[in-house]
Amino acid sequence: MHGIWRDGNHFELLPEASRFLPAMFEALERAESSILIELYLMESGRLASALIGALVKASERGVAVLLLLDGYGAMGLSGEDRERLETGGVALRFFNPLGFHSLARNLTRDHRKLVVVDGRVAFTGGFGAVDEFLDAWYEVALRIEGPVVADWVRLFCRLWDSPLTRGSGATGLVHGLVTETRQAEGYRGMTGRVVWGQGYRYQAIRHSLYRQVSGARKRIWICTPYFVPTFSLRLRLARAARRGVDVRLLLPGEAHDHPGVRYAGQRFYGRLLRAGVRIHEFQPTFIHAKFSLADDWVSLGSCNFDHWSLHWNLEANQEVADRRLAAEVAEMFERNFAASHEIDREAWSRRPRWQRFKEWLFGSLDGLLTRLR
């Protein structure tokens, strides 16, 4: 399942929270008719408090504010903050709260990240409303204008009215929203589409990446915080490297919020390195961003390359086919490669037994997780 390629969009790359958070809050302050927000992570703290304040202010001036949170990812949002939202006029809903039903259903999470203002401006990336994004994690977002914004609105609306979504009403608000579909002036040729996935059977994001990796001629650069790739992706990356494509991975270093996932992915380093894939581990902080570049194609959004994202989660990415944006993303990659430690093939082959044991242990757990579906 995926959207249609649409022309005439304007995409602005916003690397790091110091750029995308002010841009988002400015858009919220200027909202006139509607605000739609869909997040996986929202926990009480400085960022969540600032966001709640902005949403309540918007509601007080007559803006329809709809906030859709994942039932598990928002467990850290206090009852006081939830009450503050609802008494402030914000329509609050939760996707798939944990319950006494099937394990597979509890594992299905809404991992998308989306902010849409007035049906005209959208933001997506890997962000959430938790304090780690203020100063501890490296993240990237995309500001979007043009016809593809309507596709993001439709994606939000379908989930807001889903049987798995629980919370305060406001269904009528969704269906009355206005979207801007005109092509942005001066950006004809900047094509994009929304691509999404909902569980193992509908993971269009993965299949789109497969096609790009298989067809790339010059470069395939991938940044993901949780790298536990499928066999098919590993095979495609190795084949691309062997045919002379510049294949590089930008992955987290020791600063990681789930070290076991890092060890599970490291068991694939050896074969990829032998095929000619270059692997860089980011050093300054935990890199939580998810973006890919294949020649002049860019994909940026919520999807990781691990079993959670590919087997159970609801995910969504913005794909862009444009040389201008691709050049900006390439520059961002280069800056981050320079701040990373590149894994040396020979040194990796001599890694200690304790490291190999951790790869085996967490790799085995990851394999067990895969079979749960």
Secondary structure, DSSP 8 states (H G I E B T S, - for coil): -B---BSS-EEEEEESHHHHHHHHHHHHHH-SSEEEEEES-B-SSHHHHHHHHHHHHHHHTT-EEEEEEETTTTTTS-HHHHHHHHHTT-EEEEES---SS-HHHHH--B---EEEETTTEEEEES--BSTHHHHTEE-EEEEEESTHHHHHHHHHHHHHTSTTEEE---HHHHHT-----S--TT-TT-EEEEEEEESGGG-HHHHHHHHHHHH-SSEEEEE-SSB---HHHHHHHHHHHHTT-EEEEEEE-S--S-HHHHHHHHTTHHHHHHHT-EEEEE-SSEE---EEEETTEEEEES--BSHIIIII-EEEEEEEE-HHHHHHHHHHHHHHHHTEEE--HHHHHT--HHHHHHHHHHHHHHHHHHHT-
